[in-house]
Amino acid sequence: MSSWARVPALVLLTVLLATSPARAVYPPAIKDDGKFFKADALERANKKIREIYEKYHRDVVVETLASLTSDQEKKAEEEGKGKFFPRLALDRSRALGVHGIYIVIVKKPQYMQIHMDPETQKRAFTAANRATLRERMAARFKEDDFDGGLMAALEAVAQALEKNAK
């Protein structure tokens, strides 16, 4: 087959890929390595995250860890949690290409960090919105209601994005 005969097939493939609806948010919305959430909660949360993405064009990515690596533990001790975790969240957010909100939750040591990319933080989801999200999520986590905390956090995100879009 000549290279010219392949052109229509390539054009068709390009058109199909460009017009097909997005099936999922990338990166994967929730990576629950810390095993905080039940399967049905993950399914509901991922659906909510897709809805947020489709409506507001912002990623919401949640990663949980059972514990830090030994190198990370050393750095957290050296730098202090107040410096280490924001940098960890920033680095992970950048590595994943998050355009929106990134949340990392660690079991040991217990810590939650919320990061927004600079564009999102300007107006779509502010530092005050982050504080509200943290309060809602932490309140449920303290009651060992991790699934409820996750859903409360996503609702806080959706409410803030809706309010700030106006």
ROLUMMI-38682 format. One record per residue: residue number from 1; x, y, z of N, C-alpha, C, O, CB in turn. Coordinates in steps of 0.05 Angstrom, whole numbers, always signed. Atoms other than C-alpha are relative to their C-alpha. Glycine has a CB too. Example, Ala and Ser with C-alpha at 12.3 -4.5 7.8 and 13.67 -1.06 7.14 Angstrom:
BEGIN
{1 {+18 -24 +0} {+246 -90 +156} {+18 +24 +0} {+39 +24 +13} {-20 +1 +25}}
{2 {-16 -24 -1} {+273 -21 +143} {-15 +22 +14} {-5 +44 +18} {+9 +9 -29}}
//
This chain:
BEGIN
{1 {+17 -23 +0} {+0 +0 +0} {+18 +25 +0} {+37 +26 +16} {-20 +0 +25}}
{2 {-16 -25 +1} {+28 +68 -19} {-6 +18 +24} {-26 +15 +37} {-5 +15 -27}}
{3 {+4 -18 -23} {+37 +122 +33} {-24 +18 -5} {-37 +27 +15} {+25 +17 +5}}
{4 {+23 -17 +6} {-17 +163 -3} {-26 -14 +6} {-46 -2 +13} {+0 +9 -29}}
{5 {+25 +15 -6} {-68 +107 +7} {-6 +0 +29} {-29 -4 +37} {+4 -28 -10}}
{6 {+4 -1 -29} {-58 +112 +82} {-11 +26 +10} {-22 +28 +32} {+26 -6 +14}}
{7 {+9 -27 -9} {-76 +186 +85} {-29 +1 +8} {-35 +11 +29} {+5 +20 -22}}
{8 {+28 -1 -8} {-152 +177 +85} {-5 -14 +27} {-20 -5 +44} {-18 -12 -21}}
{9 {+3 +15 -25} {-147 +126 +141} {+11 +17 +24} {-2 +17 +45} {+15 -27 -1}}
{10 {-11 -17 -21} {-103 +173 +182} {-17 +24 +6} {-21 +31 +29} {+28 +9 -8}}
{11 {+18 -23 -3} {-150 +231 +170} {-24 -9 +16} {-33 +5 +34} {-8 +12 -27}}
{12 {+23 +10 -14} {-209 +189 +193} {+6 -5 +29} {-10 +2 +47} {-10 -26 -14}}
{13 {-7 +5 -28} {-173 +166 +255} {+4 +25 +15} {-5 +27 +38} {+26 -17 +0}}
{14 {-4 -26 -13} {-153 +237 +272} {-27 +13 +7} {-30 +24 +29} {+17 +19 -17}}
{15 {+26 -12 -4} {-225 +261 +264} {-15 -14 +22} {-27 -2 +39} {-17 +0 -26}}
{16 {+13 +15 -20} {-252 +205 +306} {+11 +5 +28} {-4 +8 +47} {+2 -30 -6}}
{17 {-13 -5 -26} {-202 +217 +362} {-7 +28 +10} {-11 +33 +34} {+30 -4 -1}}
{18 {+5 -28 -7} {-214 +292 +361} {-29 +5 +8} {-35 +23 +24} {+7 +18 -23}}
{19 {+28 -5 -5} {-290 +286 +364} {-12 -19 +21} {-35 -15 +29} {-16 -2 -25}}
{20 {+11 +19 -20} {-298 +228 +413} {-1 +13 +27} {+18 +28 +34} {+16 -26 +1}}
{21 {+2 -13 -26} {-322 +249 +482} {+22 -11 +19} {+30 -35 +17} {-27 -5 +13}}
{22 {-20 +9 -20} {-272 +245 +540} {-14 -21 +17} {-36 -17 +27} {+11 +24 +17}}
{23 {+11 +22 -16} {-283 +181 +578} {+7 +2 +30} {-8 -8 +47} {+8 -26 -11}}
{24 {-8 -2 -28} {-245 +197 +641} {+20 +23 +3} {+32 +32 -16} {+14 -27 +9}}
{25 {-19 -21 -7} {-204 +250 +675} {+27 -13 +1} {+30 -34 +13} {-8 +15 +27}}
{26 {-27 +9 -3} {-130 +241 +668} {+15 +21 +15} {+12 +45 +9} {+13 -6 -28}}
{27 {-6 +26 -10} {-93 +230 +713} {-23 -13 +15} {-43 +0 +21} {+25 +1 +18}}
{28 {+22 +13 -14} {-136 +178 +748} {-7 +17 +25} {+11 +25 +40} {+8 -29 +8}}
{29 {+9 -19 -21} {-177 +217 +798} {+8 -9 +28} {+17 +8 +44} {-30 +2 -1}}
{30 {-7 +9 -27} {-166 +174 +860} {+18 -24 -2} {+13 -44 -15} {-26 -7 +16}}
{31 {-19 +22 -3} {-106 +130 +875} {+2 -6 +29} {+15 +8 +44} {+28 +7 -13}}
{32 {+3 +5 -28} {-121 +98 +941} {+19 -22 +11} {+11 -43 +20} {-29 -9 +6}}
{33 {-20 +19 -10} {-56 +63 +960} {-1 -3 +30} {+7 -23 +41} {+27 +8 -9}}
{34 {+2 +1 -29} {-70 +79 +1033} {-25 -15 +10} {-28 -20 +34} {-2 +28 +11}}
{35 {+24 +16 -6} {-135 +39 +1030} {-19 +14 +20} {-28 +2 +40} {+8 -27 +11}}
{36 {+18 -16 -17} {-178 +94 +1062} {-29 -5 -7} {-46 -5 +10} {+6 +30 -3}}
{37 {+28 -1 +10} {-241 +85 +1019} {-10 -27 -9} {+5 -44 -19} {-2 +20 -22}}
{38 {+13 +24 +10} {-290 +30 +1003} {-5 +3 -30} {-5 +25 -41} {-27 -5 +15}}
{39 {+3 +1 +29} {-301 +9 +931} {-24 +17 -10} {-21 +31 -30} {-3 -29 -10}}
{40 {+23 -16 +9} {-371 +40 +925} {+5 +30 +4} {-5 +46 -13} {-25 -9 +15}}
{41 {-6 -28 -4} {-346 +106 +953} {+19 +10 -22} {+17 +32 -31} {+13 +5 +28}}
{42 {-18 -7 +22} {-289 +106 +902} {-15 +4 -26} {-10 +22 -41} {+22 -21 -3}}
{43 {+16 -2 +24} {-339 +94 +847} {-16 +26 -1} {-17 +41 -21} {-19 -24 -3}}
{44 {+15 -25 -1} {-384 +151 +870} {+17 +25 -2} {+10 +44 -15} {-16 +1 +27}}
{45 {-19 -23 +0} {-325 +198 +881} {+11 +4 -28} {+13 +27 -37} {+23 -5 +20}}
{46 {-11 -3 +27} {-295 +184 +813} {-22 +11 -19} {-15 +27 -37} {+10 -27 -11}}
{47 {+21 -11 +17} {-363 +198 +781} {-3 +30 +6} {-6 +46 -13} {-27 -14 +7}}
{48 {+2 -28 -8} {-367 +264 +820} {+23 +16 -12} {+19 +39 -22} {-1 +3 +30}}
{49 {-23 -13 +11} {-297 +282 +798} {-2 +4 -30} {+5 +25 -40} {+26 -16 +6}}
{50 {+4 -3 +29} {-314 +269 +725} {-20 +23 -5} {-17 +38 -24} {-10 -26 -12}}
{51 {+20 -21 +3} {-376 +314 +733} {+13 +27 +4} {+7 +46 -11} {-23 -4 +20}}
{52 {-14 -25 -5} {-333 +369 +763} {+18 +8 -24} {+18 +31 -32} {+18 -2 +26}}
{53 {-18 -6 +23} {-283 +363 +706} {-16 +9 -24} {-9 +28 -38} {+16 -25 -7}}
{54 {+16 -6 +24} {-337 +364 +652} {-13 +28 +3} {-16 +42 -17} {-22 -21 -4}}
{55 {+14 -26 -4} {-372 +425 +683} {+19 +23 +3} {+14 +45 -8} {-18 -2 +24}}
{56 {-18 -22 -7} {-313 +467 +707} {+28 -2 -13} {+44 +17 -10} {+3 +1 +30}}
{57 {-26 +4 +13} {-253 +439 +668} {+23 +3 +20} {+44 +15 +14} {+3 +21 -23}}
{58 {-21 +1 -21} {-213 +429 +732} {+3 -29 +9} {-17 -43 +13} {-8 +18 +24}}
{59 {-5 +27 -11} {-180 +365 +755} {-3 +0 +30} {+2 +21 +43} {+29 -9 -8}}
{60 {-1 +5 -29} {-191 +338 +824} {+14 -27 +2} {+3 -48 -7} {-29 +1 +14}}
{61 {-16 +24 -3} {-138 +286 +841} {+5 -5 +29} {+14 +12 +44} {+26 +1 -16}}
{62 {-5 +8 -28} {-135 +248 +907} {+18 -24 +0} {+13 -44 -13} {-28 -6 +15}}
{63 {-18 +22 -4} {-77 +204 +926} {+3 -6 +29} {+7 +13 +45} {+28 +5 -13}}
{64 {-4 +8 -28} {-72 +165 +991} {+24 -18 +1} {+30 -34 -17} {-25 -13 +12}}
{65 {-23 +17 -5} {-10 +133 +1019} {-3 -13 +28} {-12 +0 +46} {+26 +17 -1}}
{66 {+0 +13 -25} {-4 +82 +1074} {+21 +12 +18} {+17 +15 +42} {+4 -31 -3}}
{67 {-22 -13 -15} {+62 +113 +1095} {+19 +13 -19} {+19 +8 -43} {+14 -21 +18}}
{68 {-22 -12 +16} {+120 +154 +1071} {+22 -21 -4} {+25 -39 +12} {+10 +26 +13}}
{69 {-24 +16 +3} {+182 +121 +1044} {+20 +8 +22} {+17 +29 +34} {+13 +2 -29}}
{70 {-19 -7 -21} {+242 +121 +1091} {+15 +26 -8} {+20 +42 +10} {+21 -23 +3}}
{71 {-13 -26 +9} {+275 +177 +1049} {-19 +23 +5} {-11 +44 +15} {+7 -1 -29}}
{72 {+19 -21 -5} {+211 +217 +1053} {-3 +6 +30} {-5 +30 +38} {-28 -7 -12}}
{73 {+1 -4 -28} {+207 +207 +1128} {+23 +16 +11} {+19 +34 +27} {-1 -27 +15}}
{74 {-24 -16 -8} {+278 +233 +1137} {-3 +29 -8} {+2 +47 +7} {+25 -12 -13}}
{75 {+4 -27 +9} {+262 +294 +1095} {-21 +15 +15} {-19 +38 +22} {-7 +1 -30}}
{76 {+21 -13 -15} {+198 +307 +1132} {+10 +8 +28} {+2 +29 +39} {-25 -19 +3}}
{77 {-11 -7 -26} {+236 +305 +1198} {+19 +23 -2} {+19 +41 +15} {+15 -25 +12}}
{78 {-20 -22 +3} {+292 +350 +1172} {-14 +27 -6} {-7 +47 +6} {+19 -7 -24}}
{79 {+12 -25 +9} {+247 +401 +1138} {-24 +9 +18} {-31 +32 +19} {-10 -3 -28}}
{80 {+25 -5 -15} {+186 +395 +1184} {-23 -5 -19} {-22 +0 -43} {-1 +29 +11}}
{81 {+24 +7 +16} {+117 +374 +1160} {-10 +24 -15} {-20 +22 -38} {-22 -12 +18}}
{82 {+11 -24 +12} {+98 +446 +1145} {+14 +8 -26} {+2 +22 -42} {+2 +22 +19}}
{83 {-14 -5 +25} {+150 +450 +1090} {+0 -25 -18} {-3 -23 -43} {+30 +8 +5}}
{84 {-2 +25 +16} {+155 +377 +1068} {-26 -6 -15} {-25 -10 -40} {+7 -23 +18}}
{85 {+24 +8 +13} {+82 +363 +1053} {-10 +19 -22} {-19 +10 -43} {-22 -3 +20}}
{86 {+7 -18 +23} {+67 +426 +1012} {+18 -5 -25} {+8 -4 -47} {+3 +29 +9}}
{87 {-18 +5 +22} {+129 +411 +970} {-7 -27 -13} {-7 -30 -38} {+29 +0 +9}}
{88 {+8 +26 +11} {+108 +338 +962} {-25 +3 -18} {-26 -8 -40} {-6 -20 +23}}
{89 {+24 -4 +15} {+39 +359 +939} {+5 +16 -26} {-6 +9 -47} {-21 +15 +17}}
{90 {-7 -16 +24} {+68 +411 +891} {+14 -18 -21} {+7 -18 -44} {+18 +24 +8}}
{91 {-15 +18 +18} {+117 +360 +861} {-18 -21 -13} {-17 -25 -37} {+22 -14 +16}}
{92 {+18 +20 +11} {+63 +306 +853} {-20 +13 -20} {-25 +2 -41} {-15 -14 +22}}
{93 {+19 -14 +17} {+14 +356 +824} {+13 +7 -27} {+1 +3 -48} {-10 +25 +13}}
{94 {-14 -6 +24} {+65 +379 +773} {+6 -25 -17} {+3 -25 -41} {+26 +15 +6}}
{95 {-7 +25 +14} {+87 +308 +756} {-24 -11 -14} {-22 -23 -36} {+12 -20 +20}}
{96 {+24 +10 +12} {+15 +289 +742} {-13 +19 -20} {-31 +12 -34} {-20 -7 +22}}
{97 {+12 -20 +18} {-1 +353 +704} {-27 +9 +9} {-45 +13 -7} {-1 -11 -28}}
{98 {+27 -7 -11} {-59 +371 +750} {-6 +29 -5} {+10 +47 +2} {-1 -6 +30}}
{99 {+11 -27 +4} {-98 +432 +728} {-25 +2 +17} {-47 -1 +8} {-6 +6 -31}}
{100 {+22 -1 -19} {-140 +441 +789} {+9 -5 +28} {+27 +9 +38} {-22 -20 -7}}
{101 {-4 +5 -28} {-138 +411 +858} {+12 -28 +4} {+2 -48 -7} {-27 +2 +16}}
{102 {-13 +25 -6} {-92 +357 +884} {+0 -4 +31} {+7 +15 +45} {+30 +0 -11}}
{103 {+2 +6 -29} {-102 +324 +952} {+17 -26 +5} {+13 -46 -8} {-30 -4 +10}}
{104 {-15 +24 -9} {-52 +276 +985} {-7 -4 +29} {-6 +14 +46} {+31 +4 -4}}
{105 {+7 +8 -27} {-72 +239 +1048} {+18 -24 +8} {+20 -43 -6} {-31 -8 +2}}
{106 {-19 +20 -9} {-22 +198 +1088} {-9 -11 +27} {-17 +4 +45} {+29 +12 +2}}
{107 {+7 +12 -25} {-38 +148 +1143} {+21 +3 +21} {+16 +10 +44} {-6 -30 -4}}
{108 {-22 -1 -19} {+30 +146 +1175} {+23 +15 -12} {+36 +5 -31} {+9 -28 +9}}
{109 {+14 -15 -21} {+46 +200 +1194} {-26 +11 -11} {-28 +17 -35} {+18 +22 +11}}
{110 {+26 -10 +8} {-25 +225 +1192} {+4 +29 -10} {+13 +47 +4} {-21 +0 +23}}
{111 {-3 -27 +12} {-26 +285 +1145} {-17 +1 -25} {-20 -18 -40} {+30 +6 -6}}
{112 {+15 -6 +24} {-69 +316 +1091} {+10 +27 -11} {+13 +46 +4} {-31 +1 +5}}
{113 {-9 -25 +13} {-44 +368 +1041} {-16 +4 -25} {-21 -15 -40} {+31 -1 -6}}
{114 {+16 -7 +23} {-85 +404 +989} {+15 +21 -15} {+24 +41 -4} {-29 +11 +9}}
{115 {-15 -19 +17} {-52 +439 +931} {-17 +7 -24} {-31 -10 -35} {+27 -13 -9}}
{116 {+13 -10 +24} {-81 +481 +875} {+21 +12 -19} {+40 +24 -9} {-23 +20 +6}}
{117 {-18 -13 +18} {-45 +502 +812} {-5 +30 +1} {-27 +38 +9} {-3 -11 -29}}
{118 {+3 -29 -3} {-33 +578 +809} {-25 +12 -14} {-38 +29 -3} {+24 +13 -10}}
{119 {+23 -11 +15} {-87 +591 +757} {-26 -6 +15} {-44 +11 +17} {-1 -11 -28}}
{120 {+24 +8 -14} {-140 +552 +796} {-2 +17 +26} {-25 +25 +33} {+1 -30 +7}}
{121 {+1 -14 -26} {-121 +587 +862} {-7 +30 -3} {-17 +42 +16} {+27 -3 +13}}
{122 {+7 -29 +4} {-130 +657 +832} {-29 +6 +5} {-36 +25 +18} {+8 +9 -28}}
{123 {+29 -7 -2} {-205 +652 +828} {-18 -25 +3} {-37 -24 +18} {-8 +15 -24}}
{124 {+18 +23 +1} {-235 +583 +815} {-2 -14 +27} {-23 -23 +35} {+10 -20 -21}}
{125 {+0 +14 -26} {-214 +552 +882} {+22 +13 +17} {+46 +7 +13} {+6 -31 -4}}
{126 {-19 -17 -15} {-181 +599 +932} {+10 -14 +25} {+2 -36 +32} {-14 +26 +7}}
{127 {-11 +10 -26} {-142 +589 +996} {-23 -3 +21} {-22 -21 +37} {+22 +19 +11}}
{128 {+23 +3 -18} {-207 +602 +1034} {-17 -25 -6} {-26 -38 +12} {-18 +25 -2}}
{129 {+14 +24 +8} {-241 +547 +994} {+16 -25 +9} {+4 -45 +17} {-3 -1 -31}}
{130 {-17 +23 -9} {-182 +501 +1011} {-5 -5 +30} {-6 -27 +39} {+30 +6 -6}}
{131 {+4 +3 -29} {-193 +515 +1085} {-27 -13 +6} {-29 -30 +24} {+1 +28 +14}}
{132 {+27 +12 -3} {-267 +497 +1079} {+1 -30 -6} {-10 -46 +8} {-21 +14 -18}}
{133 {-3 +28 +8} {-250 +433 +1043} {+14 -16 +22} {+5 -37 +30} {+16 -3 -27}}
{134 {-16 +13 -21} {-198 +415 +1096} {-17 -5 +25} {-17 -27 +36} {+25 +16 +7}}
{135 {+18 +2 -24} {-248 +428 +1153} {-20 -22 -4} {-24 -39 +14} {-14 +27 +6}}
{136 {+21 +20 +5} {-303 +386 +1122} {+12 -28 -1} {+1 -47 +11} {-14 +6 -26}}
{137 {-12 +26 +3} {-257 +328 +1104} {+11 -9 +27} {+6 -32 +35} {+22 +1 -21}}
{138 {-13 +8 -25} {-219 +328 +1170} {-21 -7 +22} {-17 -25 +37} {+18 +23 +11}}
{139 {+21 +6 -20} {-283 +330 +1212} {-11 -28 -4} {-15 -42 +16} {-24 +21 -3}}
{140 {+10 +28 +5} {-308 +266 +1179} {+21 -21 +5} {+16 -42 +15} {-11 -2 -29}}
{141 {-22 +19 -4} {-240 +233 +1181} {+4 -5 +30} {+10 -27 +38} {+26 +11 -12}}
{142 {-3 +3 -29} {-237 +246 +1257} {-20 -20 +11} {-16 -33 +32} {-2 +27 +14}}
{143 {+21 +19 -8} {-301 +204 +1262} {+4 -27 -14} {-14 -44 -12} {-27 +12 -6}}
{144 {-6 +24 +15} {-268 +149 +1220} {-20 -4 -23} {-25 -27 -31} {+0 -24 +18}}
{145 {+19 +0 +23} {-318 +166 +1164} {+16 +10 -24} {+11 +32 -33} {-26 +17 +5}}
{146 {-17 -8 +22} {-267 +167 +1108} {-16 +4 -26} {-11 +22 -41} {+22 -20 -4}}
{147 {+17 -2 +24} {-319 +155 +1053} {-16 +26 +1} {-18 +41 -19} {-19 -24 -3}}
{148 {+16 -25 -3} {-362 +212 +1080} {+18 +24 -2} {+10 +45 -13} {-13 +0 +27}}
{149 {-19 -22 +3} {-300 +257 +1085} {+7 +5 -29} {+9 +28 -37} {+24 -6 +16}}
{150 {-6 -3 +28} {-283 +244 +1013} {-23 +13 -15} {-18 +32 -31} {+6 -28 -13}}
{151 {+23 -12 +14} {-353 +260 +989} {-5 +29 +9} {-13 +45 -7} {-26 -18 +5}}
{152 {+3 -28 -10} {-357 +322 +1034} {+20 +18 -14} {+14 +41 -20} {+3 +0 +30}}
{153 {-20 -16 +13} {-292 +346 +1004} {-7 +6 -29} {-4 +29 -38} {+27 -15 +1}}
{154 {+7 -4 +28} {-316 +336 +933} {-24 +19 -3} {-25 +35 -22} {-7 -26 -14}}
{155 {+23 -19 +0} {-381 +372 +949} {+10 +28 +5} {+0 +47 -7} {-21 -8 +21}}
{156 {-12 -26 -6} {-340 +430 +978} {+14 +11 -25} {+12 +35 -31} {+20 -2 +23}}
{157 {-13 -8 +25} {-300 +432 +913} {-21 +10 -20} {-19 +32 -31} {+17 -23 -13}}
{158 {+21 -7 +20} {-363 +433 +869} {-13 +26 +8} {-18 +43 -9} {-20 -23 -1}}
{159 {+13 -25 -9} {-396 +487 +912} {+18 +24 -5} {+8 +45 -14} {-7 -3 +29}}
{160 {-18 -23 +4} {-335 +532 +910} {+4 +6 -29} {+4 +30 -37} {+28 -7 +13}}
{161 {-3 -6 +29} {-325 +524 +835} {-24 +13 -11} {-22 +31 -28} {+7 -26 -15}}
{162 {+25 -12 +10} {-398 +540 +823} {-2 +29 +9} {-8 +46 -7} {-24 -16 +11}}
{163 {+1 -27 -11} {-396 +601 +868} {+20 +18 -13} {+13 +41 -20} {+4 +0 +30}}
{164 {-22 -17 +11} {-330 +627 +841} {-2 +4 -30} {+11 +22 -41} {+26 -12 +7}}
{165 {+3 -3 +29} {-351 +617 +769} {-18 +24 -7} {-18 +34 -29} {-12 -26 -12}}
{166 {+19 -22 +5} {-404 +672 +777} {+13 +27 +1} {+0 +47 -3} {-22 -2 +20}}
//
